[in-house]
Amino acid sequence: MTMAFQESKALFVASDLDVFTLLSKKSGTAEDVAKKLHLHPKPVGRLLNAMVCFGLLKKQGEKFINTETADTFLVKGKPDYFGDYLSIVNDVYEGWVDYGDVIKENRSIQLFKKAEPTGKEKKRILDGSPPPLVQRIMMAQEQFSYRQAVCLPEVYDFSHHKLMLDVGGGTGIFSVMAVKANPHLKSIVFDVPQVCRVTRERIKYYRVKKKINVIEGNFILDELPQGADIALLSTILDGYDEPECRTIINKVYESLKPKGVIIVNEMMLKENRTGPLFPALFSIELMAERNMGDSRTVGELKRWLKDAGFGSIASKPLKGPKDSYLNCRIVIGSKS
């Protein structure tokens, strides 16, 4: 635990330098990699050796090559690429230097420095492109959620549904995977305007533009689109305190057709809130970033759904066969 920050930073640097993409198809020495990066070979060699210790590179003589893990998650262009998420967490890392103040003063800390856009950047925004920070955060979120999104149609049967409302759907990755797995299903992604700019780019990228409608709005302040027969709240409620969570759930209930279904996806704590590790750490992160929201238990979510009027409430894990860290679960309820 004491030295874990060194592992994190070394990984962030290696990912930021894109050494895994460089070594994805052809092995190379430290000198080869350093030459491509225009860097000195001594620090590069030590970084690559550390990545061997992490199980991300293999060393054959003096040459390095990716392991399967690095090829899966750290090579640009691969479906499971995770580099944008690591880049955002690196920004979070810088802010955590002041984490002691969060505990001492019961407040959040500024993690992302918001600079005023200038030149070409300002023109992109005026032309309707998403601001760079929003783009980075949303792509990181998509990479974090990708495997959950692929898994959801395997865990929940969408065959009886025609229209899904994806509340705060971000890039729309859950909608994308749901409609791809269920050709009869359409979806509405409802999110704030800046995010929706990214959403439209991503659904075009995934070639599902005809299946997904993007509607701009604020799920706290505005009414939700009406008439869906299933609604998804994926990692939305963890960002808000209980009163706001109950308001969102009540809005979903009112927006759904009779017998409509709600799915809530969250990283779940045990009922005594002492684990598992990732939801417990994420609870700390929410305190640092927002001073609001929390990781939740299945019991809490079931109570909120029941109080809103949902019945037939059940829960099941949302994970693939190799997933063991996030501890995501879905809680499902039906409108009476």
QUIQUIWO-V176541 format. One record per helix or strand. SS is the DSSP state (alpha for helix, beta for strand). FROM is the first residue (numbers start at 1). TO is the last residue. Records with the same first field share a line. If there is no record, write none. Layout:
SS: FROM-TO, FROM-TO
//
This chain:
alpha: 4-17, 19-22, 30-37, 41-53, 68-73, 83-105, 119-126, 132-155, 173-181, 193-205, 237-239, 242-255, 277-290, 298-308
beta: 28-29, 57-60, 63-66, 163-167, 186-191, 212-216, 230-234, 261-269, 296-297, 310-317, 328-335
//
